[in-house]
Amino acid sequence: MMTEYLHPEGIVFTIFQAYEYKEAPFYIMDSIYGSTFCMETGFHGNHGIHIGTTFLVRHFKFHFSKIHHFGFEAATW
């Protein structure tokens, strides 16, 4: 299923995001740009980690099957 493929990409994304924070020439306290950048990328990373983890838990608890997958189908619309 797609979860086995997407989970490693999420880990790589989080590693790149941490690297981006470390190498950025500005910090959250420097300017409005720094605080906006940190807030938006932080929310995006947080969303990806929590929603991705929830999706994986539901997958491993067999909440999806070939017949029962309405939640996934509704989310993709």
Backbone as XML, in Angstrom:
<?xml version="1.0"?>
<chain id="A" units="angstrom">
  <residue number="1" name="MET">
    <atom name="N" x="0.827" y="-1.184" z="0.000"/>
    <atom name="CA" x="0.000" y="0.000" z="0.000"/>
    <atom name="C" x="0.868" y="1.242" z="0.000"/>
  </residue>
  <residue number="2" name="MET">
    <atom name="N" x="0.266" y="2.383" z="-0.209"/>
    <atom name="CA" x="0.999" y="3.637" z="-0.293"/>
    <atom name="C" x="1.692" y="4.014" z="1.015"/>
  </residue>
  <residue number="3" name="THR">
    <atom name="N" x="1.206" y="3.532" z="2.154"/>
    <atom name="CA" x="1.788" y="3.964" z="3.429"/>
    <atom name="C" x="3.233" y="3.501" z="3.576"/>
  </residue>
  <residue number="4" name="GLU">
    <atom name="N" x="3.567" y="2.341" z="3.055"/>
    <atom name="CA" x="4.943" y="1.873" z="3.134"/>
    <atom name="C" x="5.863" y="2.756" z="2.305"/>
  </residue>
  <residue number="5" name="TYR">
    <atom name="N" x="5.326" y="3.351" z="1.250"/>
    <atom name="CA" x="6.112" y="4.226" z="0.388"/>
    <atom name="C" x="6.206" y="5.638" z="0.957"/>
  </residue>
  <residue number="6" name="LEU">
    <atom name="N" x="5.119" y="6.139" z="1.515"/>
    <atom name="CA" x="5.078" y="7.527" z="1.964"/>
    <atom name="C" x="5.783" y="7.757" z="3.296"/>
  </residue>
  <residue number="7" name="HIS">
    <atom name="N" x="5.789" y="6.791" z="4.174"/>
    <atom name="CA" x="6.379" y="6.992" z="5.501"/>
    <atom name="C" x="7.867" y="7.343" z="5.434"/>
  </residue>
  <residue number="8" name="PRO">
    <atom name="N" x="8.702" y="6.627" z="4.658"/>
    <atom name="CA" x="10.113" y="7.038" z="4.573"/>
    <atom name="C" x="10.279" y="8.445" z="3.999"/>
  </residue>
  <residue number="9" name="GLU">
    <atom name="N" x="9.418" y="8.842" z="3.084"/>
    <atom name="CA" x="9.498" y="10.195" z="2.542"/>
    <atom name="C" x="9.196" y="11.230" z="3.615"/>
  </residue>
  <residue number="10" name="GLY">
    <atom name="N" x="8.284" y="10.924" z="4.521"/>
    <atom name="CA" x="7.985" y="11.836" z="5.621"/>
    <atom name="C" x="9.174" y="12.012" z="6.547"/>
  </residue>
  <residue number="11" name="ILE">
    <atom name="N" x="9.893" y="10.929" z="6.790"/>
    <atom name="CA" x="11.085" y="11.004" z="7.633"/>
    <atom name="C" x="12.157" y="11.847" z="6.950"/>
  </residue>
  <residue number="12" name="VAL">
    <atom name="N" x="12.350" y="11.630" z="5.655"/>
    <atom name="CA" x="13.334" y="12.420" z="4.904"/>
    <atom name="C" x="12.936" y="13.890" z="4.896"/>
  </residue>
  <residue number="13" name="PHE">
    <atom name="N" x="11.650" y="14.182" z="4.718"/>
    <atom name="CA" x="11.171" y="15.563" z="4.746"/>
    <atom name="C" x="11.484" y="16.217" z="6.089"/>
  </residue>
  <residue number="14" name="THR">
    <atom name="N" x="11.249" y="15.513" z="7.181"/>
    <atom name="CA" x="11.506" y="16.057" z="8.512"/>
    <atom name="C" x="12.995" y="16.321" z="8.714"/>
  </residue>
  <residue number="15" name="ILE">
    <atom name="N" x="13.843" y="15.445" z="8.207"/>
    <atom name="CA" x="15.293" y="15.652" z="8.304"/>
    <atom name="C" x="15.704" y="16.894" z="7.518"/>
  </residue>
  <residue number="16" name="PHE">
    <atom name="N" x="15.169" y="17.045" z="6.303"/>
    <atom name="CA" x="15.485" y="18.231" z="5.507"/>
    <atom name="C" x="14.960" y="19.505" z="6.164"/>
  </residue>
  <residue number="17" name="GLN">
    <atom name="N" x="13.816" y="19.425" z="6.797"/>
    <atom name="CA" x="13.265" y="20.596" z="7.479"/>
    <atom name="C" x="14.163" y="20.992" z="8.654"/>
  </residue>
  <residue number="18" name="ALA">
    <atom name="N" x="14.644" y="20.029" z="9.407"/>
    <atom name="CA" x="15.559" y="20.329" z="10.515"/>
    <atom name="C" x="16.853" y="20.950" z="9.984"/>
  </residue>
  <residue number="19" name="TYR">
    <atom name="N" x="17.360" y="20.431" z="8.882"/>
    <atom name="CA" x="18.562" y="21.002" z="8.260"/>
    <atom name="C" x="18.304" y="22.435" z="7.798"/>
  </residue>
  <residue number="20" name="GLU">
    <atom name="N" x="17.129" y="22.665" z="7.224"/>
    <atom name="CA" x="16.770" y="24.006" z="6.762"/>
    <atom name="C" x="16.712" y="24.991" z="7.929"/>
  </residue>
  <residue number="21" name="TYR">
    <atom name="N" x="16.149" y="24.583" z="9.048"/>
    <atom name="CA" x="16.119" y="25.445" z="10.235"/>
    <atom name="C" x="17.542" y="25.769" z="10.704"/>
  </residue>
  <residue number="22" name="LYS">
    <atom name="N" x="18.405" y="24.751" z="10.683"/>
    <atom name="CA" x="19.773" y="24.940" z="11.169"/>
    <atom name="C" x="20.564" y="25.883" z="10.268"/>
  </residue>
  <residue number="23" name="GLU">
    <atom name="N" x="20.375" y="25.782" z="8.966"/>
    <atom name="CA" x="21.164" y="26.559" z="8.013"/>
    <atom name="C" x="20.544" y="27.904" z="7.637"/>
  </residue>
  <residue number="24" name="ALA">
    <atom name="N" x="19.337" y="28.186" z="8.082"/>
    <atom name="CA" x="18.675" y="29.454" z="7.725"/>
    <atom name="C" x="19.469" y="30.633" z="8.292"/>
  </residue>
  <residue number="25" name="PRO">
    <atom name="N" x="19.598" y="31.713" z="7.504"/>
    <atom name="CA" x="20.363" y="32.873" z="7.980"/>
    <atom name="C" x="19.572" y="33.759" z="8.950"/>
  </residue>
  <residue number="26" name="PHE">
    <atom name="N" x="18.407" y="33.341" z="9.335"/>
    <atom name="CA" x="17.571" y="34.125" z="10.239"/>
    <atom name="C" x="16.957" y="33.193" z="11.270"/>
  </residue>
  <residue number="27" name="TYR">
    <atom name="N" x="16.446" y="33.788" z="12.333"/>
    <atom name="CA" x="15.819" y="33.023" z="13.405"/>
    <atom name="C" x="14.409" y="33.532" z="13.642"/>
  </residue>
  <residue number="28" name="ILE">
    <atom name="N" x="13.673" y="32.867" z="14.479"/>
    <atom name="CA" x="12.281" y="33.224" z="14.728"/>
    <atom name="C" x="12.164" y="34.631" z="15.332"/>
  </residue>
  <residue number="29" name="MET">
    <atom name="N" x="13.177" y="35.079" z="16.071"/>
    <atom name="CA" x="13.120" y="36.396" z="16.721"/>
    <atom name="C" x="13.701" y="37.520" z="15.858"/>
  </residue>
  <residue number="30" name="ASP">
    <atom name="N" x="14.258" y="37.211" z="14.700"/>
    <atom name="CA" x="14.938" y="38.230" z="13.893"/>
    <atom name="C" x="13.992" y="39.222" z="13.230"/>
  </residue>
  <residue number="31" name="SER">
    <atom name="N" x="12.957" y="38.730" z="12.600"/>
    <atom name="CA" x="12.086" y="39.611" z="11.818"/>
    <atom name="C" x="10.741" y="38.934" z="11.618"/>
  </residue>
  <residue number="32" name="ILE">
    <atom name="N" x="9.851" y="39.660" z="10.973"/>
    <atom name="CA" x="8.549" y="39.073" z="10.646"/>
    <atom name="C" x="8.732" y="37.915" z="9.664"/>
  </residue>
  <residue number="33" name="TYR">
    <atom name="N" x="9.729" y="38.027" z="8.778"/>
    <atom name="CA" x="9.988" y="36.946" z="7.832"/>
    <atom name="C" x="10.431" y="35.685" z="8.568"/>
  </residue>
  <residue number="34" name="GLY">
    <atom name="N" x="11.331" y="35.840" z="9.517"/>
    <atom name="CA" x="11.810" y="34.678" z="10.270"/>
    <atom name="C" x="10.712" y="34.002" z="11.061"/>
  </residue>
  <residue number="35" name="SER">
    <atom name="N" x="9.887" y="34.803" z="11.734"/>
    <atom name="CA" x="8.815" y="34.201" z="12.531"/>
    <atom name="C" x="7.746" y="33.573" z="11.641"/>
  </residue>
  <residue number="36" name="THR">
    <atom name="N" x="7.442" y="34.207" z="10.497"/>
    <atom name="CA" x="6.462" y="33.629" z="9.566"/>
    <atom name="C" x="6.987" y="32.328" z="8.976"/>
  </residue>
  <residue number="37" name="PHE">
    <atom name="N" x="8.258" y="32.323" z="8.579"/>
    <atom name="CA" x="8.861" y="31.117" z="8.017"/>
    <atom name="C" x="8.816" y="29.968" z="9.020"/>
  </residue>
  <residue number="38" name="CYS">
    <atom name="N" x="9.250" y="30.239" z="10.242"/>
    <atom name="CA" x="9.282" y="29.184" z="11.262"/>
    <atom name="C" x="7.882" y="28.700" z="11.616"/>
  </residue>
  <residue number="39" name="MET">
    <atom name="N" x="6.929" y="29.610" z="11.694"/>
    <atom name="CA" x="5.567" y="29.224" z="12.039"/>
    <atom name="C" x="4.952" y="28.361" z="10.930"/>
  </residue>
  <residue number="40" name="GLU">
    <atom name="N" x="5.063" y="28.808" z="9.689"/>
    <atom name="CA" x="4.419" y="28.068" z="8.597"/>
    <atom name="C" x="5.075" y="26.723" z="8.337"/>
  </residue>
  <residue number="41" name="THR">
    <atom name="N" x="6.392" y="26.672" z="8.303"/>
    <atom name="CA" x="7.040" y="25.380" z="8.073"/>
    <atom name="C" x="6.871" y="24.459" z="9.276"/>
  </residue>
  <residue number="42" name="GLY">
    <atom name="N" x="6.813" y="25.042" z="10.476"/>
    <atom name="CA" x="6.574" y="24.230" z="11.673"/>
    <atom name="C" x="5.189" y="23.610" z="11.677"/>
  </residue>
  <residue number="43" name="PHE">
    <atom name="N" x="4.171" y="24.408" z="11.339"/>
    <atom name="CA" x="2.813" y="23.864" z="11.252"/>
    <atom name="C" x="2.719" y="22.790" z="10.170"/>
  </residue>
  <residue number="44" name="HIS">
    <atom name="N" x="3.383" y="23.018" z="9.044"/>
    <atom name="CA" x="3.343" y="22.043" z="7.954"/>
    <atom name="C" x="4.003" y="20.733" z="8.377"/>
  </residue>
  <residue number="45" name="GLY">
    <atom name="N" x="5.165" y="20.821" z="9.004"/>
    <atom name="CA" x="5.838" y="19.614" z="9.483"/>
    <atom name="C" x="5.043" y="18.897" z="10.555"/>
  </residue>
  <residue number="46" name="ASN">
    <atom name="N" x="4.476" y="19.659" z="11.483"/>
    <atom name="CA" x="3.649" y="19.087" z="12.547"/>
    <atom name="C" x="2.434" y="18.371" z="11.958"/>
  </residue>
  <residue number="47" name="HIS">
    <atom name="N" x="1.807" y="18.992" z="10.991"/>
    <atom name="CA" x="0.647" y="18.393" z="10.337"/>
    <atom name="C" x="1.048" y="17.084" z="9.658"/>
  </residue>
  <residue number="48" name="GLY">
    <atom name="N" x="2.149" y="17.116" z="8.930"/>
    <atom name="CA" x="2.595" y="15.911" z="8.233"/>
    <atom name="C" x="2.911" y="14.767" z="9.172"/>
  </residue>
  <residue number="49" name="ILE">
    <atom name="N" x="3.568" y="15.062" z="10.262"/>
    <atom name="CA" x="3.939" y="14.014" z="11.223"/>
    <atom name="C" x="2.701" y="13.426" z="11.888"/>
  </residue>
  <residue number="50" name="HIS">
    <atom name="N" x="1.802" y="14.273" z="12.377"/>
    <atom name="CA" x="0.639" y="13.769" z="13.109"/>
    <atom name="C" x="-0.387" y="13.095" z="12.204"/>
  </residue>
  <residue number="51" name="ILE">
    <atom name="N" x="-0.697" y="13.682" z="11.072"/>
    <atom name="CA" x="-1.663" y="13.062" z="10.166"/>
    <atom name="C" x="-1.075" y="11.790" z="9.558"/>
  </residue>
  <residue number="52" name="GLY">
    <atom name="N" x="0.199" y="11.831" z="9.199"/>
    <atom name="CA" x="0.843" y="10.632" z="8.661"/>
    <atom name="C" x="0.878" y="9.494" z="9.666"/>
  </residue>
  <residue number="53" name="THR">
    <atom name="N" x="1.173" y="9.800" z="10.914"/>
    <atom name="CA" x="1.181" y="8.783" z="11.964"/>
    <atom name="C" x="-0.214" y="8.214" z="12.183"/>
  </residue>
  <residue number="54" name="THR">
    <atom name="N" x="-1.217" y="9.083" z="12.200"/>
    <atom name="CA" x="-2.601" y="8.621" z="12.351"/>
    <atom name="C" x="-2.982" y="7.696" z="11.201"/>
  </residue>
  <residue number="55" name="PHE">
    <atom name="N" x="-2.602" y="8.069" z="9.990"/>
    <atom name="CA" x="-2.904" y="7.238" z="8.828"/>
    <atom name="C" x="-2.207" y="5.882" z="8.931"/>
  </residue>
  <residue number="56" name="LEU">
    <atom name="N" x="-0.946" y="5.875" z="9.369"/>
    <atom name="CA" x="-0.235" y="4.606" z="9.522"/>
    <atom name="C" x="-0.860" y="3.720" z="10.592"/>
  </residue>
  <residue number="57" name="VAL">
    <atom name="N" x="-1.251" y="4.300" z="11.720"/>
    <atom name="CA" x="-1.896" y="3.523" z="12.785"/>
    <atom name="C" x="-3.182" y="2.900" z="12.267"/>
  </residue>
  <residue number="58" name="ARG">
    <atom name="N" x="-3.976" y="3.690" z="11.555"/>
    <atom name="CA" x="-5.228" y="3.151" z="11.010"/>
    <atom name="C" x="-4.953" y="2.050" z="9.988"/>
  </residue>
  <residue number="59" name="HIS">
    <atom name="N" x="-3.899" y="2.198" z="9.221"/>
    <atom name="CA" x="-3.543" y="1.172" z="8.242"/>
    <atom name="C" x="-3.150" y="-0.132" z="8.944"/>
  </residue>
  <residue number="60" name="PHE">
    <atom name="N" x="-2.308" y="-0.038" z="9.962"/>
    <atom name="CA" x="-1.843" y="-1.240" z="10.651"/>
    <atom name="C" x="-2.917" y="-1.886" z="11.520"/>
  </residue>
  <residue number="61" name="LYS">
    <atom name="N" x="-3.971" y="-1.155" z="11.848"/>
    <atom name="CA" x="-5.108" y="-1.739" z="12.567"/>
    <atom name="C" x="-6.182" y="-2.232" z="11.594"/>
  </residue>
  <residue number="62" name="PHE">
    <atom name="N" x="-5.842" y="-2.261" z="10.320"/>
    <atom name="CA" x="-6.722" y="-2.768" z="9.262"/>
    <atom name="C" x="-8.044" y="-2.011" z="9.182"/>
  </residue>
  <residue number="63" name="HIS">
    <atom name="N" x="-7.985" y="-0.684" z="9.302"/>
    <atom name="CA" x="-9.189" y="0.133" z="9.150"/>
    <atom name="C" x="-9.535" y="0.358" z="7.684"/>
  </residue>
  <residue number="64" name="PHE">
    <atom name="N" x="-8.637" y="-0.012" z="6.790"/>
    <atom name="CA" x="-8.874" y="0.121" z="5.359"/>
    <atom name="C" x="-8.778" y="-1.255" z="4.710"/>
  </residue>
  <residue number="65" name="SER">
    <atom name="N" x="-9.596" y="-1.485" z="3.715"/>
    <atom name="CA" x="-9.523" y="-2.713" z="2.933"/>
    <atom name="C" x="-9.919" y="-2.382" z="1.501"/>
  </residue>
  <residue number="66" name="LYS">
    <atom name="N" x="-9.931" y="-3.381" z="0.643"/>
    <atom name="CA" x="-10.342" y="-3.147" z="-0.743"/>
    <atom name="C" x="-11.798" y="-2.722" z="-0.825"/>
  </residue>
  <residue number="67" name="ILE">
    <atom name="N" x="-12.595" y="-3.147" z="0.145"/>
    <atom name="CA" x="-14.025" y="-2.823" z="0.136"/>
    <atom name="C" x="-14.311" y="-1.605" z="1.003"/>
  </residue>
  <residue number="68" name="HIS">
    <atom name="N" x="-13.677" y="-1.502" z="2.164"/>
    <atom name="CA" x="-13.959" y="-0.423" z="3.117"/>
    <atom name="C" x="-12.814" y="0.592" z="3.098"/>
  </residue>
  <residue number="69" name="HIS">
    <atom name="N" x="-12.981" y="1.683" z="2.350"/>
    <atom name="CA" x="-11.962" y="2.729" z="2.291"/>
    <atom name="C" x="-12.583" y="4.102" z="2.040"/>
  </residue>
  <residue number="70" name="PHE">
    <atom name="N" x="-13.802" y="4.297" z="2.526"/>
    <atom name="CA" x="-14.497" y="5.558" z="2.274"/>
    <atom name="C" x="-13.753" y="6.759" z="2.856"/>
  </residue>
  <residue number="71" name="GLY">
    <atom name="N" x="-13.213" y="6.627" z="4.070"/>
    <atom name="CA" x="-12.500" y="7.745" z="4.688"/>
    <atom name="C" x="-11.332" y="8.208" z="3.837"/>
  </residue>
  <residue number="72" name="PHE">
    <atom name="N" x="-10.573" y="7.260" z="3.307"/>
    <atom name="CA" x="-9.456" y="7.605" z="2.433"/>
    <atom name="C" x="-9.962" y="8.237" z="1.143"/>
  </residue>
  <residue number="73" name="GLU">
    <atom name="N" x="-11.001" y="7.654" z="0.582"/>
    <atom name="CA" x="-11.559" y="8.176" z="-0.665"/>
    <atom name="C" x="-12.119" y="9.586" z="-0.472"/>
  </residue>
  <residue number="74" name="ALA">
    <atom name="N" x="-12.794" y="9.828" z="0.645"/>
    <atom name="CA" x="-13.348" y="11.157" z="0.921"/>
    <atom name="C" x="-12.233" y="12.176" z="1.138"/>
  </residue>
  <residue number="75" name="ALA">
    <atom name="N" x="-11.137" y="11.759" z="1.770"/>
    <atom name="CA" x="-10.033" y="12.686" z="2.022"/>
    <atom name="C" x="-9.316" y="13.075" z="0.736"/>
  </residue>
  <residue number="76" name="THR">
    <atom name="N" x="-9.288" y="12.186" z="-0.233"/>
    <atom name="CA" x="-8.603" y="12.509" z="-1.482"/>
    <atom name="C" x="-9.424" y="13.408" z="-2.379"/>
  </residue>
  <residue number="77" name="TRP">
    <atom name="N" x="-10.705" y="13.508" z="-2.132"/>
    <atom name="CA" x="-11.537" y="14.414" z="-2.931"/>
    <atom name="C" x="-11.312" y="15.797" z="-2.434"/>
  </residue>
</chain>
